[in-house]
């Protein structure tokens, strides 16, 4: 995951840096390093485990949104989704 992709993920999830840090179990400063791609002038790579955690957070957001949408339209018991 590239720094720009990480930042786009965070913004797509409508998370602040602090919120993203909390959801991923990281410090806010680490989120800032991920978004810059550097720490103290040196390349700072985003670990695969963090990329997978981002995916897990995204799936949870999408599932919650889908559940709410289904409730709003009266299809909360739809099994085909």
C-alpha positions, 0 to 999 in steps of 0.5 A: 500500500502506497502512502497516497492509497493509505490516506485515500483509504482513511478519507474514504472511511471518513476517519481523522488521523486520530480515529484511524490510529485508534481503529488500527491500534496505532499512534497518531504519529504512525498514521502521519508517517504512513501518509508521508511515506517517510520518517526522519527523512527515511522511507517508511513502509506500511506493513502488510498487516496494516494494509490487511487491517485497513481492509478489515475496517473497510469491510466493517464500515461497508457491512454496517452501511449495508445493514442500515440501508437494508433496514431503511428500505425494509429489506433487513432480512434479505438473504441474497446479499 
